[in-house]
């Protein structure tokens, strides 16, 4: 994964929207990492591209679901379509070690907006 500084020239998300996303997710809970992935992170977005955002959390089960719903509500005012996903950080890391395609794509193309992996 790249840092926000490393991806400044390719990341197709405005600083205003990055701030809105981070602040909304922080209001909903305590994320470990917030990652942009997909076409906007790769610099390949077109006018129809949405924001793909992954939040990694230490929460599990029902608490994880509650955090996901709360964060989704906080992000409702974003001007762009948003594909938002909250996963347990340990499950994500296990998927990465196991070669899970989604986890590997995020690791390869993702941009860390908040926190550290």
C-alpha positions in Angstrom: 0.0 0.0 0.0 1.0 3.5 -0.6 0.9 6.5 1.7 -1.2 9.5 0.8 2.0 11.5 0.1 3.3 8.8 -2.3 -0.1 8.8 -4.1 -0.7 12.5 -4.4 -0.2 12.6 -8.1 -2.4 9.6 -8.9 -5.1 9.5 -6.2 -8.3 11.0 -7.7 -10.0 12.0 -4.5 -10.1 15.7 -3.4 -8.5 16.6 -0.1 -11.9 18.0 0.9 -13.6 14.6 0.3 -10.7 12.8 2.1 -11.2 15.0 5.1 -15.0 14.4 5.0 -14.5 10.6 4.8 -11.9 10.4 7.6 -14.0 12.7 9.9 -17.2 10.8 9.3 -15.6 7.4 10.0 -13.8 8.8 13.2 -17.2 10.1 14.5 -18.6 6.6 14.1 -15.9 4.7 15.9 -12.2 4.0 16.2 -10.8 2.7 12.9 -7.2 1.4 12.7 -6.8 2.1 9.1 -8.8 3.9 6.3 -7.8 2.9 2.8 -8.9 4.1 -0.6 -8.7 1.4 -3.3 -10.1 0.8 -6.8 -9.9 3.0 -9.8 -9.5 6.3 -8.0 -6.6 4.9 -6.0 -5.0 3.7 -9.1 -5.5 7.0 -11.0 -7.8 5.3 -13.6 -11.1 6.8 -12.6 -13.6 8.2 -15.1 -16.6 10.5 -14.5 -18.8 7.5 -13.3 -16.3 6.1 -10.8 -17.3 5.9 -7.2 -15.1 6.1 -4.1 -14.0 2.7 -2.8 -13.1 3.0 0.9 -12.1 0.2 3.2 -12.0 0.7 7.0 -10.1 -1.8 9.0 -11.2 -2.1 12.7 -10.3 -4.2 15.7 -14.0 -4.8 16.3 -15.7 -8.2 15.6 -19.2 -9.6 15.0 -22.1 -7.3 16.0 -19.8 -4.5 17.1 -18.2 -4.5 13.7 -21.6 -4.4 12.0 -22.7 -1.5 14.2 -19.6 0.5 13.4 -20.2 -0.1 9.7 -23.7 1.1 9.9 -22.8 4.2 12.0 -20.0 5.1 9.7 -22.1 4.6 6.6 -24.6 7.1 8.1 -21.9 9.6 8.8 -20.8 9.5 5.2 -24.3 10.0 3.7 -23.6 13.7 2.7 -20.7 12.9 0.3 -21.3 14.3 -3.2 -19.9 11.1 -4.9 -21.2 7.5 -4.8 -19.4 5.6 -2.1 -18.6 1.9 -1.9 -17.8 1.6 1.8 -16.7 -1.6 3.6 -15.6 -2.3 7.2 -13.5 -5.4 7.9 -11.8 -6.8 11.0 -8.1 -6.0 10.6 -7.0 -9.5 11.6 -9.3 -11.1 9.1 -8.0 -8.8 6.4 -4.4 -9.7 7.3 -5.2 -13.4 7.3 -6.8 -13.0 3.8 -3.7 -11.2 2.6 -1.5 -14.1 3.8 -3.8 -16.6 2.2 -3.7 -14.8 -1.1 -7.3 -13.6 -1.1 -7.8 -11.6 -4.3 -9.6 -8.6 -2.8 -7.0 -8.3 0.0 -4.1 -8.6 -2.5 -5.7 -6.0 -4.8 -6.1 -3.5 -1.9 -2.5 -4.2 -0.8 -1.2 -3.6 -4.3 -3.3 -0.5 -5.3 -4.6 0.9 -2.0 -3.7 4.3 -0.5 -3.7 4.7 3.2 -5.8 7.8 4.1 -5.6 7.3 7.9 -3.6 5.2 10.3 -0.9 2.6 9.5 -1.2 -1.0 8.3 
